[in-house]
Amino acid sequence: MNYIATNIKHLRGLKNLSQQDLAEILNVSRSRIGSYEEKRSAPTIEFLISLSKHFKITIDLLLKYDLSKSNATTFIQLNEQRILFPITVDDANDDLIEIVPVKASAGYLSGYDDPEYIEQLQKIKLPFLPTGKHRAFPIKGDSMLPMKDGSFVIGRFIEDRNEIKSGRTYVLVTINDGMVYKRVQNNIDANQTLTLISDNSNYQKYSISINEVLEIWEFTCSINTQEYSQEELKISSILNMFNQLGIELKALEKSIK
């Protein structure tokens, strides 16, 4: 379905612009604006480009999504344009945490920017989380021990890639590797890459271009779905101790240099 007629009228209303005002801004006649809003004719490519540039919204969004159902917080700025970032709120307008289930995690890559996909995800509310938009992601495998397979990581959305801190863990949604949870080394300033490191030493670290990263969520807390055995708890304590020691040694090495 094409939402361009609805979106022209909606965006015009957000800026308190009359049809004549918008027509003058885009250097077209008022009758053309009216014709587009009333669906009596289809906008030209040139008009769509001008509209996109003025409101800083991609043409894809202008055509595919009903923007009247969105608000300012459902968009993020990316370079010179805003892209859709669907979120859900409760009746008190408080952010809810969408849970990406294990069975749906494979589809998240194609649905992360689709309001209908995000809307159908189950939601929870955790009042102790810090300010920001959070989402829960399932953990697969054993690369991030002691995090168990089937656990969930709740992450805070990171909009500014400069906020990525080396040594911390993040859920990354990537073009080629899908959804991954790793400890990150930030090399953006040096070569526009991130090094992804597993806490389980059986897995090799690897680097990806920052341009492959669609979303990044910083670890806030985790939800374990299985109880730890006494032996696992001992191993977890040891792993955590050595991991923290490694981070401290890296920080000391940097300060010496």
N, C-alpha and C positions, 0 to 999 in steps of 0.2 A: 504493500500500500504506500502511496506517495503522500507525505504530510506537508509538502511545501506550502500549500495555500494556508493551512492552519498556522504553520511556523512563521510565515511572513507577518501575519496579523499579530501573532503572539509576541514576536520580537519587537515589532513596532510599538506594541502596547507597553512592553517593559521599559522602553525608553521614552514613553509618553510622546510618541511621534504621530502626527496625522499622516494620512496617505500623501498629502502634498509635501510634508516635511521630508518623508522618506524618498519621495520621488526626486526632490531637489538634491538630496544627498547623493543619490545613485545616478543622477543625471538622466532620468527618464520622465515620462509624463505621469501625471496622477492617475489617468485612466488606465495605464498599464498596471499600476499597483492594484487598483480595484479589480481589474480583469483577472490578475493572478490570484488574489484573495478569494474571489468568487468562483474560481475554477472555470472561467470562461475561455481561458487560454493557458498554455504552458509556458513557464519562464524560459528564456533563452539561456544558453550556456554562459554568454557574456554577463547576463543579469545575475546568474547564480554565483559567478566568480566575484562580482562586485558585492553582492550580499554577504558572501562568505568572508571577504576581506573586512568589510565594515563591522560585522558583529563578531569576527574572530572565531567563527564556528565552521567546521569542515562541511563541505558540500554533502558528503556522505550522511552526516547527521541531519542536515537540513531536509534531505529527501526521505530518510528511512525512519526517523523517530519523531514522535509527537512531543515536542519540547515543552508544551504547555503542562505536561505532567512532571516536569523537572523543575529544579530551583537552582540557585547559584551554587549550592554545595555539591550538586551532582556533576559538576564539571571541574576539570583540572587544566591548568595552563601547560601546554607543551610547545616549546619554541614560541612561534607567533600565533598559534591557534589554540582554542580550547577543545578538548575532547571529552566525550561523555564518560563519567565515572559513576555508575549507578550505586546508590546507597539506599538503605531502608531505615525508616524511623518509626517510633511508636506514636501513640496518640498525644504524648507530651512533647513530641518533636525531638526525642532523645535517640541517638544512634543505636541501632541494634547490630549485633554481631551475626553476620551470615555464616552458616556452617557449610563448608564444601564437603559433602560426604565422599567416602572412598569410591563408591560406584560412579559418582558424577565428576570425580577429579579429572578424568581424561577429557571431559567435555568443557572444562573450565577455560581452556585455552581459546576455544572458539566462542565462548559465551561470557567472558569476563567483562565485556563492554556492552552487553545486551541487557537492558532493564528487565525484560521478561524472564530471562534466565536467572538473574540475581533475585528477582521477586519470588521465584518458586523455591528458593533455598530455605531450609529451616533456620530459625533465628533464636538467639539467646541474648540475655542482658546481664552483664557483670559490672556492678557499680564501682568496683575497686580499681578499674583500669584507668590509666592516665588519659589525659585529653588526646583526642585524635580518632581517626576512623580505624576500626579493627575488624578483622575477619579471621575465621578459624579454618585451618587447612590440615588434612590428614597426612600422617607420616607413614611412608612405606619403607620396608627394609630395615637394615641394621647399620647403615652408614653413619648415623649420628648417635651411637650409643653414648650414654645409657637411655636415650629416647627410644621407646619400644615401638615396634611395628604396630600400627593401629592407633597410636596416640594422636592427639591434635595439638598443633601449635597455633596460638592466637598471636597474630602479628599486627603491628600498627603501620598503616600505610605511609610510605616515604615518598613524598612528591619531589623533593629536591635531592638529586643524586649526590650532591655534595655533603649530605647528612650521613651518608654511609660511613660507618666507623669500622676500621680494620679490627679483626678479632671478635666481633660480635656475630651472632647468627641471624640469618634472614631466610624468609621464604621468597624465592624468586620465580616469577612466571616468565619463561623464556620462549623464544620462537622455536629453537631447535630441540631443547631438552625438556620442554613442558614445565611442570611444576617441580621445583627442587628446594630442599631445605639444607643449607650449608653454612659453615663459618666462612666469612668473607674477608678477603684482603683487598682493600681499595687501591687500584692502580690507575684510576681515571686520569689523574694529572700527568702521569708518566706515559701511558700508552693506550688510554681509553679502554682498559679491560678491568675485570674483576677476577681474582683467583678464588675458586671455590674449594674449600677444604672440608673433608669429612673428619669427624672426631674419632671414627674407627680407623685405625692406622692401616687396615687391610685395603683401604680404598685410596687411590691416587688422587692428588689434587689436580685441578685443571683450570684453565682460564677461558673466559668468554668475553666477547666484545660487549661493552655497555649498550651498544645499539641493538643487541639481541634481547635485552631485558625489557619486557612489557610492563611489569609491575614488580615492586619490591616492598616487602613487609618485614619490619623489624620485630624480632622475638619480644613478646611481652610476658607471656606465661604459657604453660602447657597443661593439657588435660590428659592424664593417663587413663586408659580404659582397662588396664590389667594390673593386678597387684604384683609387686616385686617380691621375689623370694629373698631370704636372708643372704644367700650367696650373691645374688644380683645386686643387692644394696651395698655389700662390701666392695664389689667390683666398681659400682657406680661411684662410690666415695673416692676410691683410688683414682679412677679416670678423671673425675672432676678436679681432684687435687693437682694431678700432673698437667691437666689442660690449663688450669689457672696459672700454674707455675710457668708454663710455656708462654702465655700471654704477657706475664710480668717480665720475663726474660727478654722478650722481643721489645717491650717498651723501654727496658733498661738499655738494650743495645742501641736503640734509636737515640736515646738521650746522650749516650757516650759519643756517638758519631756526630 
